[in-house]
């Protein structure tokens, strides 16, 4: 069974061959820029792995993997505009390097491009892939809206938050895997099992992302550490700190999440201290472990050779212990 790096290399080579700059340059150069920034490529890799694990040819899943990755990067371009984020993968975000209007329009083209790659499949597969892809695209937008709504709410609960990250992050990871399963022409049961695996893996991934946003190494993380704190995002860390903290810590946290100071470093430092003292940081680490293990339990019921399922376990463990 090929390893994760094999699939990453195959996808990156395919991506490099497919991407080209053309006129008007101010429309297409930003697309080449964001796609060339790299990233983990976890979604397209999972598409290829899923097709392979379930008995298909991973090469047949390359166009679907490309559709997923272009869509994901489109969502990042628009998310960065909404979040006023200055950095993406350690470099300027598209709207900072160009401008907001360019980011919106180039993102729109990326969304359309992602659908075009699905047109390369036979009619029956195209219909199945399109159904999953379109449903997921809407859910991602719903998740982003929940995320923005939560910034203005003081009543965000853990179930609320888990629903939001399921839509915003986990469904795209799950859909990546289900599309690989569809291309392998596996059974509906196998498609559902691998989708559920992806949901749990995606939740663990987003919780880890939240944790790294606060406690990650700036040299490794690739985004602005403390960005969620600056933007007053009600992450899992914040919600659990508000549940577990002392009255003084809760009041201080509530006050800090009502302001956006010019120099946010003191705010970031204080919030991180509360996250740690309250136990929220440790609880978050345990939750990441819980969803990862749930994913592994679901994987046990997948009808596929054990040696092939092993690469999915390796992928899950790598995500859980990542620093970027």
SEFI-649610 format. One line per field, with one value per residue: x negated, y negated, z of N, C-alpha, C in turn; residue in three letters; residue number from 1; chain. Coordinates in steps of 0.001 Angstrom, whole numbers. Example, Ala and Ser with C-alpha at 12.3 -4.5 7.8 and 13.67 -1.06 7.14 Angstrom:
2
n_xx = [-13190 -12850]
n_yy = [5690 2250]
n_zz = [7800 7080]
ca_xx = [-12300 -13670]
ca_yy = [4500 1060]
ca_zz = [7800 7140]
c_xx = [-13200 -12900]
c_yy = [3300 -30]
c_zz = [7800 7870]
resn = [ALA SER]
resi = [1 2]
chain = [A A]
% end
This chain:
324
n_xx = [-844 -710 -2200 -1259 -2792 -3352 -850 -476 -2553 -1800 610 -251 -1907 -50 1592 -217 -631 1850 2509 2389 1301 3142 4619 7195 4448 4704 6882 6312 3703 3835 5148 3317 1380 2499 2967 430 -740 -819 -189 1524 2819 4643 7306 7554 5688 6961 9118 7869 6698 8995 10292 8382 8197 10696 10664 10528 8888 6501 5674 7890 9293 8142 9097 11399 10203 8764 10861 11952 9779 9415 11906 11755 9636 10737 12713 11078 9892 12115 12946 10752 11000 13401 12598 10652 7996 4451 2472 1811 832 -1682 -2225 -1223 2286 4631 6293 4829 2438 3294 6221 9438 11629 10453 9855 12452 13492 11590 11845 14473 14146 12557 14378 16164 14389 13831 16122 16024 14032 15264 16756 15383 15988 17783 21332 22988 21354 20703 23161 23595 21308 21641 23939 23106 21049 22289 24156 22386 20969 22918 23355 20855 20903 23057 21911 19892 21486 22710 20388 19715 22023 21725 19761 21072 22648 23429 24207 23234 23055 21430 22578 23640 21283 19933 21652 21297 18536 18643 20115 18598 16010 15686 17502 16486 14103 15137 16734 14745 13659 15856 16332 14098 14726 17066 16042 14556 16541 17720 19795 22903 22978 20251 19521 20953 19813 17147 17572 18597 16345 14722 16130 15753 12972 12630 13790 12030 9753 10423 10736 8135 6962 8066 6855 4141 4207 4215 2111 76 -3164 -4459 -6297 -5834 -3086 -1925 177 1534 814 3085 5065 7825 8471 7998 10041 12215 13452 15685 14413 13916 12164 12674 15429 15383 13691 15305 17156 15680 14026 13172 15336 14138 12327 14110 15501 13395 12629 14961 15040 12631 13220 14931 13700 11417 8367 5807 3148 2873 1429 1172 3774 4012 2080 3141 5641 4827 3592 5816 7217 5497 5278 7937 8413 9415 7744 6566 8844 9648 7561 8079 10535 9904 8456 10544 12368 10718 10209 12808 13153 11338 12582 14905 13722 13024 15237 15259 15370 12674 9282 7075 4428 4624 6390 4769 3255 5057 5377 2807 2850 4791 3545 1346 2532 3612 1387 138 -1676 -1183]
n_yy = [1194 -2148 -5013 -7991 -10164 -9392 -9635 -12365 -13415 -12520 -13913 -16613 -16779 -16403 -18612 -20682 -20322 -20921 -23521 -26771 -30033 -32738 -35290 -37584 -38781 -39793 -38479 -35726 -35344 -35624 -33223 -31240 -31935 -31428 -28687 -27789 -28150 -25932 -24095 -21552 -19724 -17799 -17078 -16426 -14338 -12477 -11860 -10460 -8337 -7096 -6157 -4274 -2543 -1366 234 -925 -2753 -5050 -7013 -7589 -9234 -11698 -14080 -14642 -15028 -17311 -19088 -19242 -20386 -22864 -24027 -24128 -25955 -28193 -28759 -29501 -31864 -33606 -33384 -34512 -37150 -37826 -37447 -39322 -38511 -38587 -36779 -33709 -30483 -31381 -33470 -36557 -37064 -36682 -38950 -40868 -40963 -41645 -43037 -43531 -43292 -41888 -39495 -38527 -38147 -36448 -34282 -33534 -32544 -30339 -28724 -28065 -26749 -24481 -22914 -22382 -20445 -18126 -17474 -15769 -13143 -10019 -9992 -8774 -8685 -11376 -12547 -11475 -12402 -15159 -15604 -15074 -16965 -19498 -19604 -19595 -21968 -23930 -23394 -24072 -26847 -27444 -26721 -28656 -30929 -30401 -30562 -33286 -34384 -33543 -35188 -37412 -36591 -35713 -33321 -30823 -27373 -24191 -22064 -23740 -24786 -22497 -21687 -23814 -23553 -21072 -21547 -23638 -22627 -19730 -18400 -18768 -17371 -14825 -14552 -14588 -12071 -10411 -10946 -9788 -7170 -6852 -7049 -4739 -3008 -1716 -89 -1512 -1363 -1253 -3764 -5378 -4654 -5471 -8164 -8857 -8303 -10354 -12614 -12506 -12591 -15091 -16819 -16416 -17435 -20184 -21001 -20638 -22577 -24877 -24753 -24982 -27522 -29127 -28091 -27278 -27068 -29969 -29865 -27472 -27232 -28836 -30573 -33563 -33415 -33309 -34522 -33836 -34706 -37453 -38089 -37604 -35087 -32503 -29893 -26336 -26258 -28749 -28468 -26282 -27314 -29318 -27748 -26328 -28070 -30361 -32770 -35275 -34809 -34213 -36651 -38325 -37144 -37443 -40219 -40727 -39551 -41314 -43395 -44927 -45546 -47924 -47070 -43825 -41947 -41751 -41057 -38536 -37055 -37096 -35821 -33270 -32404 -32176 -30173 -28040 -27915 -27466 -24933 -24476 -24205 -21666 -20041 -20412 -19159 -16518 -16150 -16237 -13867 -12086 -12293 -11481 -8825 -7849 -8010 -6050 -3780 -3642 -3133 -487 963 754 2297 3409 4244 4861 3935 1842 137 -724 -2935 -5006 -5100 -5894 -8407 -9699 -9658 -11245 -13712 -14291 -14750 -16895 -19998 -22054]
n_zz = [0 -970 708 2627 1695 -889 -2185 -1800 -3339 -5904 -6253 -6079 -8321 -10363 -9950 -10493 -13207 -14217 -13506 -14798 -15719 -17070 -19139 -18007 -16116 -13515 -12588 -12753 -11721 -8850 -8244 -9032 -7210 -4574 -4791 -5142 -2729 -1251 1536 3500 1901 2622 2047 -823 -816 818 -814 -2906 -1453 -409 -2727 -3510 -1266 -1318 -3510 -6036 -8754 -7888 -9603 -11131 -9492 -9451 -10730 -9236 -6769 -7333 -7810 -5237 -3804 -5078 -4562 -1748 -1407 -2627 -710 1397 466 414 3089 4400 3648 4954 7584 7819 7656 7793 7074 5358 5370 6073 4349 2659 2586 -152 -544 764 -627 -3180 -3611 -2013 -3823 -5936 -4611 -4120 -6747 -8016 -6326 -6934 -9561 -9002 -7621 -9687 -11421 -9884 -10108 -12825 -13139 -12346 -14496 -16078 -15591 -16187 -16994 -14981 -12694 -12519 -11829 -9247 -7893 -8166 -6685 -4038 -3845 -4259 -2167 -23 -488 36 2754 3820 3451 5130 7560 7744 8044 10534 12064 11827 12981 15612 16611 17462 19490 22884 23764 22912 22743 23520 21874 19829 18783 17883 15875 14100 13336 12213 9874 8683 8395 8750 7005 4428 4439 4894 2590 655 1009 545 -2136 -3320 -2714 -4235 -6831 -6911 -7178 -5015 -2494 -1226 1520 2224 1276 3059 5519 5227 4920 7453 8968 7995 8928 11741 11842 10700 12599 14744 13511 13173 15829 16677 15082 16195 18697 18013 16935 19150 20745 19091 17426 16089 13964 12760 12346 10317 10051 11527 14838 17488 16106 16158 18703 18515 16715 18267 18270 19145 20062 20708 22863 24120 24817 26589 28548 29556 30791 32689 34083 36825 38468 38229 36114 34028 33776 33042 30641 29117 28939 27547 25123 24014 22913 20534 20620 19600 19846 20121 21607 24432 25105 23823 25254 27894 27545 26694 29040 30716 29349 29856 32729 33489 32627 30153 27933 28291 28281 25650 24257 25028 23825 21130 20939 21535 19331 17290 17983 17798 15064 14240 15301 13758 11334 11576 10774 8069 4950 3755 2817 5572 5497 3750 5040 7035 6250 6474 9214 9937 8811 10378 12924 12357 11838 14357 15893 14773 14122 12507]
ca_xx = [0 -1482 -2018 -653 -3650 -3189 367 -698 -3394 -992 1562 -971 -2352 1140 1984 -1196 -412 3164 2620 1657 1735 3618 5160 6490 3542 5184 7899 5773 2486 4152 5503 2048 680 3038 2791 -997 -1218 -987 802 1399 3439 5221 8572 7332 4995 7977 9891 7064 6568 10297 10491 7446 8562 11938 10490 10466 7589 6424 5515 9228 9847 7340 9905 12249 9312 8455 12081 12032 8725 9703 13027 11247 8847 11710 13340 10074 9751 13256 12906 9720 11581 14374 11877 9597 6763 3303 1568 2294 -333 -2897 -2374 -89 3527 4865 6842 3780 1434 3966 7228 10636 12410 9746 10059 13826 13680 10742 12492 15637 13658 12118 15575 16651 13382 13923 17202 15636 13227 16149 17346 14558 16417 18959 22585 23515 20481 20831 24385 23375 20293 22214 24898 22325 20257 23162 24676 21282 20660 23917 23100 19676 21374 23853 20958 19247 22455 22766 19146 19842 23080 21241 18939 21960 23510 22851 24913 22757 22827 20580 23283 23681 19966 19633 22449 20659 17304 19026 20479 17562 14760 15727 18250 15660 13190 15952 17115 13536 13510 16996 16156 13154 15475 17976 15235 14165 17803 17941 21190 23398 22571 18852 19510 21452 18835 15968 18040 18650 14939 14262 16764 15063 11610 12721 14016 10743 8848 10755 10404 6682 6682 8403 5825 2898 4365 3839 892 -876 -4424 -4278 -7184 -5301 -1642 -1639 1178 1306 1167 3952 6014 9190 8625 8106 11344 13255 14175 16082 13916 14120 11370 13404 16674 15065 13138 16454 17829 14805 13265 13725 16169 13229 11806 15203 15752 12276 12693 16086 14630 11600 13824 15821 12858 10367 7360 4845 2048 3594 564 1526 5042 3721 1356 4053 6643 4159 3402 7121 7477 4676 5634 9302 8466 9997 6728 6429 10097 9623 6650 8779 11616 9233 8172 11818 12916 9796 10448 14106 12920 10680 13585 15748 12908 13000 16370 15112 15029 11479 8125 6496 3185 4998 6981 3702 2809 6019 5026 1597 3260 5459 2545 509 3321 3806 117 -487 -1999 -865]
ca_yy = [0 -3396 -5810 -9317 -11029 -8978 -10266 -13806 -13686 -12321 -15014 -17858 -16739 -16592 -20008 -21521 -20180 -21449 -24955 -27645 -31431 -33277 -36641 -38731 -38330 -40167 -37504 -34375 -35282 -35307 -31805 -30510 -32287 -30705 -27259 -27503 -28300 -24590 -23604 -20129 -18923 -16602 -16672 -15647 -13091 -11544 -11403 -9436 -7177 -6424 -5394 -3145 -1618 -657 1091 -1643 -3288 -6406 -7944 -7988 -10192 -12932 -15256 -14922 -15575 -18684 -19868 -19449 -21295 -24207 -24534 -24448 -27186 -29264 -29116 -30187 -33232 -34385 -33408 -35460 -38492 -38014 -37491 -40341 -37806 -39080 -35700 -32369 -29625 -32155 -34518 -37476 -36563 -37217 -40309 -41773 -41072 -42392 -43850 -42758 -42979 -40823 -38263 -38053 -37693 -35273 -33194 -33101 -31721 -29065 -27927 -27542 -25779 -23225 -22126 -21964 -19225 -16970 -17176 -14764 -11795 -9490 -10620 -8243 -9140 -12836 -12862 -11133 -13312 -16504 -15631 -15193 -18200 -20663 -19559 -19965 -23383 -24706 -23205 -24870 -28238 -27517 -26700 -29974 -31881 -30125 -31072 -34744 -34671 -33282 -36313 -38425 -35937 -35301 -32102 -29697 -26166 -23180 -21488 -24749 -24905 -21259 -21739 -24768 -23031 -19947 -22113 -24477 -21894 -18264 -17839 -18780 -16238 -13619 -14496 -14212 -10620 -9764 -11069 -8735 -5905 -6825 -6796 -3321 -2274 -871 -16 -2674 -1171 -1677 -5220 -5981 -4410 -6316 -9530 -9029 -8382 -11694 -13589 -12488 -13071 -16524 -17510 -16381 -18339 -21583 -21254 -20799 -23875 -25874 -24670 -25522 -28961 -29765 -27577 -26803 -27770 -30860 -29488 -26262 -27235 -29372 -31625 -34443 -32779 -34208 -35155 -33634 -35561 -38832 -38251 -37290 -33881 -31636 -28554 -25327 -26711 -29834 -27954 -25454 -28202 -29992 -26753 -25784 -29108 -31036 -33926 -36338 -34459 -34343 -38075 -38886 -36592 -38091 -41588 -40709 -39159 -42385 -44488 -44638 -46580 -48213 -46127 -42713 -40929 -41576 -40317 -37143 -36438 -36910 -34811 -31958 -32043 -31728 -28874 -27031 -27812 -26951 -23537 -24391 -23716 -20212 -19432 -20441 -18089 -15240 -16068 -15888 -12425 -11353 -12216 -10675 -7415 -7494 -7793 -4749 -2732 -3569 -2535 965 1594 573 3541 3168 4948 4205 3220 594 -746 -1201 -4266 -5955 -5231 -6718 -9777 -10231 -9898 -12371 -14930 -14540 -15168 -17899 -21316 -23047]
ca_zz = [0 -979 1919 2477 881 -2284 -2696 -1826 -4499 -7120 -6391 -6362 -9717 -11196 -9783 -11189 -14649 -14594 -13274 -15713 -15638 -18334 -19008 -17427 -15065 -12185 -12207 -12635 -10899 -7449 -8136 -9047 -5968 -3411 -5002 -5068 -1349 -686 2483 3850 828 3243 1421 -2045 -470 1319 -1971 -3587 -557 -320 -3959 -3497 -183 -1657 -4679 -7300 -9145 -7350 -10729 -11589 -8536 -9453 -11061 -8076 -5751 -7744 -7568 -3789 -3343 -5594 -3775 -407 -1464 -2861 568 2208 -56 878 4560 4816 3490 6032 8865 7722 8017 7038 6653 5015 5127 6291 3341 2597 2005 -1499 -503 1230 -1698 -4250 -2921 -1664 -5028 -6650 -3841 -4339 -8123 -8250 -5596 -7717 -10674 -8428 -7348 -10970 -11873 -9124 -10714 -14176 -13105 -12184 -15802 -16759 -15210 -16887 -16555 -13719 -11625 -12435 -11081 -7834 -7360 -8112 -5576 -2796 -3883 -4101 -787 857 -706 770 4186 4173 3568 6360 8670 7815 8600 11970 12641 11925 13945 16967 17060 18032 20482 24168 24162 22106 23536 22887 20713 18766 18182 17159 14635 13208 12737 11355 8579 8093 8144 8697 5866 3217 4589 4695 1176 -90 1104 -110 -3585 -3680 -2652 -5391 -8031 -6868 -7360 -3843 -2050 -478 2915 2333 1108 4301 6583 5040 5175 8908 9398 7656 9823 13034 11604 10439 13873 15452 12797 13461 17240 16709 14471 17222 19734 17456 16740 20416 21376 18093 17198 14928 12865 12125 12139 8985 10173 12666 16102 18233 15188 16651 19886 18005 16068 19263 17860 20258 19764 21759 24013 24786 25395 27756 29588 30162 31629 33728 34764 37998 38135 37790 34793 33067 33557 32290 29293 28451 28643 26512 23851 23565 22418 19553 20871 18538 20070 20754 22214 25852 25114 23475 26364 29024 27175 26726 30456 31225 28724 30528 34144 33640 32198 28810 26989 28484 27825 24188 23824 25226 22831 19873 21056 21516 17972 16483 18308 17222 13635 14103 15573 12563 10275 11761 10075 6624 4256 2937 3383 6741 5160 3079 6050 7908 5827 7027 10631 9980 8487 11569 13964 11941 12040 15781 16496 13928 14689 11478]
c_xx = [-881 -1223 -1465 -1467 -3585 -1979 213 -1507 -2634 -31 849 -1470 -1192 1600 1073 -980 882 3261 1803 2180 2143 4208 6672 5679 4034 6338 7258 4493 2787 4521 4238 1293 1182 2834 1326 -1552 -1329 134 668 1929 4166 6495 8356 6593 6002 8877 9152 6952 7873 10573 9626 7844 9761 11879 10490 9042 7520 6274 6871 9830 9127 8166 10841 11419 8972 9664 12206 11022 8954 10864 12566 10483 9712 12320 12359 9900 10882 13302 11905 10203 12528 13707 10842 8234 5588 2430 2324 1069 -1641 -3138 -1141 1140 3777 5355 5840 2732 2001 4950 8479 11435 11777 9944 11437 13961 12837 11315 13693 15223 13208 13306 16099 15687 13537 15022 16802 14841 14080 16781 16572 14984 17616 20246 23068 22669 20603 22047 24191 22386 20867 23181 24179 21641 21130 23740 23605 20948 21633 23664 21889 20064 22221 22952 20260 20199 22620 21549 19222 20909 22574 20389 19783 22839 22745 23415 24484 22438 21889 21303 23392 22359 19614 20423 21777 19415 17566 19340 19303 16341 14967 16426 17404 14637 13943 16346 15929 13398 14652 16870 15137 13832 16421 17211 14759 15360 18028 19411 21593 23006 21138 18725 19935 20442 17645 16321 18061 17250 14422 14863 16019 13630 11615 12965 12724 9756 9131 10475 8900 6277 6956 7308 4531 2997 3953 2442 -159 -2139 -4261 -5129 -6642 -3867 -1231 -547 836 1762 1949 4981 7454 9478 8802 9498 12512 14099 14449 15693 14232 13362 12127 14642 16392 14456 14270 17258 17002 14103 13935 14590 15302 12704 12878 15485 14643 12308 13802 15728 13621 12169 14891 15038 11896 9297 6404 3645 2599 2729 876 2813 4798 3066 2287 5077 6030 3936 4701 7478 6726 5133 6999 9406 9017 9009 6596 7676 10138 8722 7344 9897 11055 8958 9464 12345 12006 10040 11805 13974 12310 11668 14509 15007 12874 14108 16289 14650 13906 10317 7485 5247 3482 5625 5917 3246 3769 5777 3787 1940 3904 4483 1669 1237 3419 2538 -582 -772 -1708 549]
c_yy = [-1247 -4210 -7195 -10198 -10671 -9682 -11786 -14193 -13562 -13478 -16315 -17917 -17000 -18045 -20936 -21491 -20850 -22969 -25741 -29069 -31907 -34658 -36595 -38307 -38669 -39294 -36157 -34270 -35015 -33840 -30958 -30728 -31453 -29196 -26858 -27631 -26960 -24231 -22103 -19204 -17701 -16145 -15907 -14342 -12057 -11036 -10266 -8172 -6400 -5585 -4145 -2094 -767 22 399 -2048 -4743 -7440 -8452 -9072 -11542 -14183 -15631 -15536 -17023 -19594 -20222 -20494 -22720 -24823 -24953 -25769 -28401 -29728 -29851 -31639 -34115 -34468 -34442 -36904 -38788 -38162 -38605 -39753 -38295 -37977 -34421 -31562 -30415 -33276 -35426 -36778 -37272 -38661 -41329 -41997 -41847 -43365 -43003 -42367 -41855 -39488 -37677 -37442 -36462 -34061 -32651 -32177 -30357 -28152 -27289 -26488 -24439 -22323 -21606 -20659 -17972 -16565 -16098 -13326 -11339 -10000 -10108 -8695 -10646 -13218 -12605 -12090 -14720 -16651 -15830 -16557 -19426 -20739 -20051 -21447 -24275 -24596 -24004 -26340 -28417 -27540 -28027 -31012 -31676 -30726 -32590 -35142 -34542 -34422 -37361 -37871 -35589 -33957 -30880 -28520 -25210 -22502 -22456 -24767 -23666 -21183 -22655 -24180 -21783 -20457 -22831 -23676 -20411 -17728 -17817 -17645 -14935 -13451 -14110 -12695 -9893 -9841 -10055 -7379 -5762 -6456 -5342 -2401 -1281 -940 -1287 -2571 -1649 -3190 -5923 -5819 -5357 -7799 -9806 -9099 -9801 -12773 -13659 -12988 -14588 -17335 -17556 -17363 -19797 -21937 -21435 -22146 -25010 -25931 -25306 -27023 -29726 -29372 -27075 -27639 -28641 -30463 -28292 -26420 -27808 -30417 -32476 -33749 -33782 -34899 -35013 -34515 -37018 -39096 -37902 -36078 -32992 -30191 -27599 -25722 -27770 -29292 -27142 -26285 -28940 -29037 -26413 -26837 -29627 -32207 -35064 -36070 -34619 -35807 -38718 -38424 -37270 -39520 -41629 -40365 -40156 -43535 -43984 -45723 -46751 -47281 -44931 -41735 -40686 -40770 -38832 -36422 -36139 -35818 -33412 -31484 -31529 -30366 -27758 -26820 -27164 -25465 -23370 -23842 -22201 -19482 -19370 -19349 -16716 -15056 -15709 -14387 -11625 -11201 -11430 -9190 -6949 -7222 -6411 -3602 -2546 -2856 -1010 1661 1433 1868 3278 3917 4161 3407 1897 -398 -1364 -2607 -5343 -6157 -6107 -8181 -10432 -10554 -11098 -13699 -15296 -15111 -16262 -19194 -22433 -22832]
c_zz = [0 296 1583 1545 -597 -2904 -2775 -3063 -5805 -7333 -6755 -7803 -10662 -11151 -10573 -12701 -15111 -14456 -14289 -15548 -17024 -18090 -18738 -16188 -13667 -11704 -11887 -11802 -9425 -7234 -8103 -7742 -4790 -3566 -4850 -3655 -629 260 2646 2759 1393 2542 115 -1783 3 201 -2679 -2744 -514 -1559 -3954 -2468 -573 -3015 -6020 -7640 -8677 -8471 -11235 -10699 -8559 -9778 -9908 -6953 -6051 -7515 -6088 -3329 -3855 -4823 -2385 -411 -1817 -1542 1483 1775 467 2399 5054 4673 4649 7387 8927 8097 7171 6448 6340 4625 5165 5303 3367 2012 673 -1449 33 135 -2889 -3588 -2731 -2910 -5836 -5944 -4070 -5730 -8443 -7517 -6342 -8867 -10160 -8137 -8630 -11516 -11170 -9690 -12093 -14173 -12917 -13512 -16560 -16460 -16031 -16236 -15199 -12533 -11428 -11594 -9588 -7180 -7175 -6937 -4243 -2728 -3611 -2695 185 736 57 2274 4651 4345 4830 7582 8851 8401 10103 12675 12830 12947 15379 17507 17780 19149 21757 24613 23347 23015 22800 21717 19541 18011 17362 15856 13629 12554 11899 9956 7920 7659 7861 7456 4595 3259 4330 3236 297 -134 395 -1622 -4094 -3700 -3831 -6659 -8075 -7081 -6222 -3430 -1301 990 3114 2182 2394 5437 6443 5208 6681 9510 9169 8540 11153 12911 11401 11698 14686 14835 13150 14916 17410 16123 15465 18293 19240 17219 17999 20873 20387 18042 15960 13722 12092 11634 10798 8949 11385 13947 16948 17368 15647 17857 19460 17453 16987 18875 19064 19922 20914 23025 24808 25514 26651 28883 30300 31042 32866 34576 36021 37543 37589 36385 33715 32742 32730 30836 28487 28052 27495 25147 23380 22955 21343 19684 19693 18623 20831 21553 23687 25983 24838 24645 27543 28747 27219 28159 31062 30641 29457 31969 34353 33315 30795 27796 27081 28002 26306 23634 23942 24196 21450 19838 20925 20097 17038 16724 17782 15726 13409 14344 14378 11436 10366 10975 8558 5980 3260 3583 4523 6398 4455 4067 6940 7533 6329 8524 10793 9736 9704 12679 13632 12146 13515 16421 15711 14690 13690 10981]
resn = [UNK UNK UNK UNK UNK UNK UNK UNK UNK UNK UNK UNK UNK UNK UNK UNK UNK UNK UNK UNK UNK UNK UNK UNK UNK UNK UNK UNK UNK UNK UNK UNK UNK UNK UNK UNK UNK UNK UNK UNK UNK UNK UNK UNK UNK UNK UNK UNK UNK UNK UNK UNK UNK UNK UNK UNK UNK UNK UNK UNK UNK UNK UNK UNK UNK UNK UNK UNK UNK UNK UNK UNK UNK UNK UNK UNK UNK UNK UNK UNK UNK UNK UNK UNK UNK UNK UNK UNK UNK UNK UNK UNK UNK UNK UNK UNK UNK UNK UNK UNK UNK UNK UNK UNK UNK UNK UNK UNK UNK UNK UNK UNK UNK UNK UNK UNK UNK UNK UNK UNK UNK UNK UNK UNK UNK UNK UNK UNK UNK UNK UNK UNK UNK UNK UNK UNK UNK UNK UNK UNK UNK UNK UNK UNK UNK UNK UNK UNK UNK UNK UNK UNK UNK UNK UNK UNK UNK UNK UNK UNK UNK UNK UNK UNK UNK UNK UNK UNK UNK UNK UNK UNK UNK UNK UNK UNK UNK UNK UNK UNK UNK UNK UNK UNK UNK UNK UNK UNK UNK UNK UNK UNK UNK UNK UNK UNK UNK UNK UNK UNK UNK UNK UNK UNK UNK UNK UNK UNK UNK UNK UNK UNK UNK UNK UNK UNK UNK UNK UNK UNK UNK UNK UNK UNK UNK UNK UNK UNK UNK UNK UNK UNK UNK UNK UNK UNK UNK UNK UNK UNK UNK UNK UNK UNK UNK UNK UNK UNK UNK UNK UNK UNK UNK UNK UNK UNK UNK UNK UNK UNK UNK UNK UNK UNK UNK UNK UNK UNK UNK UNK UNK UNK UNK UNK UNK UNK UNK UNK UNK UNK UNK UNK UNK UNK UNK UNK UNK UNK UNK UNK UNK UNK UNK UNK UNK UNK UNK UNK UNK UNK UNK UNK UNK UNK UNK UNK UNK UNK UNK UNK UNK UNK UNK UNK UNK UNK UNK UNK UNK UNK UNK UNK UNK UNK]
resi = [1 2 3 4 5 6 7 8 9 10 11 12 13 14 15 16 17 18 19 20 21 22 23 24 25 26 27 28 29 30 31 32 33 34 35 36 37 38 39 40 41 42 43 44 45 46 47 48 49 50 51 52 53 54 55 56 57 58 59 60 61 62 63 64 65 66 67 68 69 70 71 72 73 74 75 76 77 78 79 80 81 82 83 84 85 86 87 88 89 90 91 92 93 94 95 96 97 98 99 100 101 102 103 104 105 106 107 108 109 110 111 112 113 114 115 116 117 118 119 120 121 122 123 124 125 126 127 128 129 130 131 132 133 134 135 136 137 138 139 140 141 142 143 144 145 146 147 148 149 150 151 152 153 154 155 156 157 158 159 160 161 162 163 164 165 166 167 168 169 170 171 172 173 174 175 176 177 178 179 180 181 182 183 184 185 186 187 188 189 190 191 192 193 194 195 196 197 198 199 200 201 202 203 204 205 206 207 208 209 210 211 212 213 214 215 216 217 218 219 220 221 222 223 224 225 226 227 228 229 230 231 232 233 234 235 236 237 238 239 240 241 242 243 244 245 246 247 248 249 250 251 252 253 254 255 256 257 258 259 260 261 262 263 264 265 266 267 268 269 270 271 272 273 274 275 276 277 278 279 280 281 282 283 284 285 286 287 288 289 290 291 292 293 294 295 296 297 298 299 300 301 302 303 304 305 306 307 308 309 310 311 312 313 314 315 316 317 318 319 320 321 322 323 324]
chain = [A A A A A A A A A A A A A A A A A A A A A A A A A A A A A A A A A A A A A A A A A A A A A A A A A A A A A A A A A A A A A A A A A A A A A A A A A A A A A A A A A A A A A A A A A A A A A A A A A A A A A A A A A A A A A A A A A A A A A A A A A A A A A A A A A A A A A A A A A A A A A A A A A A A A A A A A A A A A A A A A A A A A A A A A A A A A A A A A A A A A A A A A A A A A A A A A A A A A A A A A A A A A A A A A A A A A A A A A A A A A A A A A A A A A A A A A A A A A A A A A A A A A A A A A A A A A A A A A A A A A A A A A A A A A A A A A A A A A A A A A A A A A A A A A A A A A A A A A A A A A A A A A A A A A A A A A A A A A A A A A A A A A]
% end
